[in-house]
Amino acid sequence: MLKERGSRKVPLSHIEVSRYLSPSVRRLLLARPPFLQAIQRMTDDALKAYILQHPPVVYEAKRGKKYDDPLFCIANLHALYIAKNRFHGSEKVRVTLVEAPPSQQTNAVALFFALSAEACHALSPNEAGHYLAALWNELMSDQPALLMDVSERFSNKTTFCDAFGLNRRLY
């Protein structure tokens, strides 16, 4: 697959979605709804933590490598989308650099990254509900203030379950 070339922090304004991704693949990669119903209500710190855990995967243009040249995102587009919609273009985010794929393989590489991520992270609704409730219970018993650092809706079990569309009676 692609060779990793390290990571670095770059301004959001220097990152674009790869121009070689077809419109249908772009739509598909951005169509995945977040599990949390109101992601825009998450705090900046919580969103920065998410982006730190799922940095945009980017490549440099094959031509000259000037510092101001854009980086092209092919994976973790959702993290990039969230960052660009929440933070200023001058805000720096960590990106994972990879070798540029051949242009005709960009869609396949992007879909490979997306499928591998979903295979590793996706949970069925039943499993996800128990996992999320367990996380909430642990934080509520040990560090309840951290729940509010993620979202104001995490202050009690009812609003937490409502935020994720979970039946609170099951948890």
C-alpha positions as CSV (number, residue, x, y, z in Angstrom):
1,M,0.0,0.0,0.0
2,L,1.3,3.5,0.7
3,K,4.5,4.3,2.6
4,E,4.1,6.4,5.6
5,R,6.3,9.5,5.6
6,G,5.8,10.7,9.2
7,S,3.7,13.4,10.6
8,R,3.8,17.1,11.2
9,K,1.6,20.0,12.2
10,V,0.3,22.2,9.4
11,P,-2.3,25.0,9.2
12,L,-5.8,23.8,8.1
13,S,-5.6,26.2,5.2
14,H,-2.8,24.1,3.7
15,I,-4.9,20.9,3.5
16,E,-7.4,20.1,0.7
17,V,-9.3,17.0,-0.2
18,S,-7.5,15.2,-2.9
19,R,-8.5,16.5,-6.3
20,Y,-8.2,13.0,-7.7
21,L,-11.1,11.7,-5.5
22,S,-14.2,11.4,-7.6
23,P,-17.3,13.3,-6.4
24,S,-19.1,10.0,-5.7
25,V,-16.2,8.8,-3.4
26,R,-16.1,12.2,-1.7
27,R,-19.8,12.0,-1.0
28,L,-19.5,8.4,0.3
29,L,-16.6,9.2,2.6
30,L,-18.4,12.2,4.1
31,A,-21.9,10.6,4.2
32,R,-21.1,8.6,7.3
33,P,-23.0,10.3,10.1
34,P,-21.3,10.8,13.4
35,F,-22.6,8.6,16.2
36,L,-23.3,11.6,18.4
37,Q,-26.4,13.3,17.1
38,A,-25.2,16.8,17.8
39,I,-21.5,16.8,17.1
40,Q,-21.5,20.6,16.8
41,R,-22.2,20.7,20.5
42,M,-19.0,19.0,21.4
43,T,-16.3,21.3,23.0
44,D,-13.3,22.5,21.0
45,D,-11.1,20.4,23.3
46,A,-13.1,17.2,22.6
47,L,-13.0,17.8,18.8
48,K,-9.2,18.5,19.0
49,A,-8.8,15.2,20.9
50,Y,-10.8,13.4,18.1
51,I,-8.6,15.0,15.4
52,L,-5.4,14.1,17.3
53,Q,-6.6,10.5,17.4
54,H,-7.7,10.4,13.8
55,P,-5.4,12.8,11.9
56,P,-6.1,13.6,8.3
57,V,-3.9,11.3,6.1
58,V,-2.4,13.5,3.4
59,Y,0.2,13.4,0.6
60,E,2.3,16.1,-1.0
61,A,2.1,17.1,-4.6
62,K,4.5,15.1,-6.7
63,R,5.9,18.3,-8.2
64,G,8.1,20.7,-6.2
65,K,7.6,20.5,-2.5
66,K,7.2,24.1,-1.4
67,Y,6.2,24.8,2.2
68,D,3.1,26.6,1.0
69,D,2.0,23.9,-1.4
70,P,-1.2,22.3,-0.3
71,L,-1.4,18.8,1.2
72,F,-4.0,16.5,-0.3
73,C,-6.2,14.5,2.1
74,I,-7.2,10.9,1.2
75,A,-8.2,9.5,4.5
76,N,-9.9,10.6,7.7
77,L,-11.8,13.2,5.6
78,H,-14.4,13.4,8.3
79,A,-11.8,14.7,10.8
80,L,-10.7,17.2,8.3
81,Y,-14.3,18.3,7.6
82,I,-14.9,18.8,11.3
83,A,-11.7,20.7,11.8
84,K,-12.3,23.0,8.8
85,N,-15.9,23.7,9.9
86,R,-15.0,24.4,13.5
87,F,-11.5,26.0,13.5
88,H,-9.8,28.9,11.7
89,G,-7.6,28.1,8.7
90,S,-4.5,29.2,10.7
91,E,-5.1,26.6,13.4
92,K,-2.5,23.8,13.1
93,V,-3.4,20.1,13.1
94,R,-1.3,17.1,13.1
95,V,-1.4,15.1,9.8
96,T,-0.1,11.8,8.8
97,L,2.0,12.0,5.6
98,V,2.0,9.2,3.1
99,E,3.5,8.7,-0.3
100,A,1.3,10.1,-3.1
101,P,-0.7,7.3,-4.8
102,P,-0.9,7.1,-8.5
103,S,-3.8,9.4,-9.5
104,Q,-5.8,6.6,-11.0
105,Q,-5.6,4.7,-7.7
106,T,-6.6,7.6,-5.4
107,N,-10.2,6.4,-5.0
108,A,-9.2,2.8,-4.2
109,V,-6.6,4.0,-1.7
110,A,-9.1,6.3,0.0
111,L,-11.8,3.5,0.1
112,F,-9.2,1.1,1.5
113,F,-8.4,3.4,4.3
114,A,-12.1,4.0,5.1
115,L,-13.0,0.3,5.0
116,S,-10.0,-0.7,7.2
117,A,-11.0,2.0,9.8
118,E,-14.6,0.9,9.8
119,A,-13.7,-2.7,10.2
120,C,-11.6,-1.9,13.2
121,H,-13.8,0.7,14.8
122,A,-17.4,0.0,13.9
123,L,-19.6,-1.6,16.5
124,S,-23.1,-2.8,16.2
125,P,-25.6,-0.5,17.9
126,N,-26.1,-3.0,20.8
127,E,-22.4,-3.3,21.4
128,A,-21.8,0.4,21.0
129,G,-24.5,1.3,23.5
130,H,-23.1,-0.8,26.2
131,Y,-19.5,0.4,25.5
132,L,-20.6,4.1,25.6
133,A,-22.7,3.6,28.7
134,A,-19.8,1.9,30.4
135,L,-17.5,4.8,29.5
136,W,-20.1,7.3,30.8
137,N,-20.5,5.4,34.0
138,E,-16.7,5.2,34.6
139,L,-16.3,8.9,34.0
140,M,-19.3,9.8,36.0
141,S,-18.0,7.9,39.0
142,D,-14.3,9.0,38.7
143,Q,-14.2,12.3,36.8
144,P,-17.7,13.7,36.2
145,A,-16.3,17.1,35.1
146,L,-14.6,15.4,32.1
147,L,-18.0,14.5,30.7
148,M,-18.9,18.2,30.4
149,D,-15.5,18.7,28.7
150,V,-16.8,16.5,25.9
151,S,-20.4,17.9,25.6
152,E,-22.9,19.7,27.8
153,R,-25.3,16.9,27.0
154,F,-23.2,14.4,29.0
155,S,-24.1,15.8,32.4
156,N,-26.7,13.1,33.1
157,K,-27.7,9.7,31.9
158,T,-30.9,10.8,30.1
159,T,-29.3,13.5,28.0
160,F,-26.3,11.3,27.3
161,C,-28.5,8.5,26.0
162,D,-30.6,11.0,24.0
163,A,-27.5,12.4,22.4
164,F,-26.6,9.0,21.1
165,G,-30.1,7.8,20.4
166,L,-29.9,5.1,23.1
167,N,-32.7,3.7,25.2
168,R,-31.6,4.8,28.7
169,R,-33.6,2.0,30.3
170,L,-31.3,-0.5,28.7
171,Y,-28.2,1.0,30.4
